[in-house]
């Protein structure tokens, strides 16, 4: 399907998929804070904007192009100086009720950050939730299956002279924007990725889903070339989504840039992209706490998605293909050739 509303020279950067198949796409570059909503409105495919559509920086709230509609997600706030910094859509997460949460910031931490709540069925922006004040960065987002909570990892950067950075992982009420709980992690730890999945072996009975978080100790530094201090340690944590208490903790040999967990909760697949665009995919046995398989991948691979039918996929944009692992046999399969360069992956 066409993504023409993103712009003739644009490419999708992040994608979130709702339970009914509707998706929101953040473009790599945009002059205004917009997202493309794919097949989100099945009632109307008219090229004209719906009556009463909100305008945002000159763009209508929904401009139709058959299967993709451009939706404005900006707050409408005037951004301050320096240098006329503009609002932008940076990343997004989807929940189980057909809503996407689009991170709205200015790229320089000069102004507060928000989450625009987008209804994928109606292709509309419902409201904005405050996430972080000026001077802080939102590192990761995840929406709960019931749509009642948004989980945000927020990082306050270190300051010259030895003042360390501080992080927090908070659960936010998606109706009011009020913080409900905060994870009991050390202040200098940062959560760099979050995702919902089946609880791991040994988790307390009654948990249907847990929040998996990639934890860095200490968090990133603005004074390091690649954010990370040489002695940084990385972990995978499983958290009770109600109170954010840890129910599982695993040490990792390297920093994963994305994580996916099998439907039975037995294994986690960790995609890592390191210095020089060196990439790999690893399988972590969550009962043993050990990596059982590791597959080196071509340079510049990106994005990991785990299919419910038993395959893990990694996008290889330079090779115009998807790398695949059979998760039942933990075997690397032949790559799947595509007609173009895959960049963003998501599974519903």
Buried (B, 14 or more C-beta within 10 A) or exposed (E): EEBBBBBEEBBBBBBBBBEBEBBBBBBBEBEBBBBBBBBBBEEEEEEEBBEEBBEBEEBBBBBBBEBBBBBBBBBEEEBEEEEEBBBBBBBBBBBBBBBBBBBBBBEEBBBBBBBBBBBBBBBBBEEBBBBBEEEBBBBBBBBBBEBBBBBBBBBBBBEEEEEEBBBBBBBBEBEEBEBBBEBEBEEBBBBBBBBBBBBBEEBEEEBEBBBBBBBBBBBBBEEEEEBBBEEBBBBBBBBBBEEBEBBBEBEBEBBBBBBBBBEEBBBBBBBBBEEEEBBBBBBBBBEEBEBEBBBEBBEBBBBBBBBEEEBBBBBBBEBBBBBBBEBEEBEBEEBEEBEEEBBBBBEE
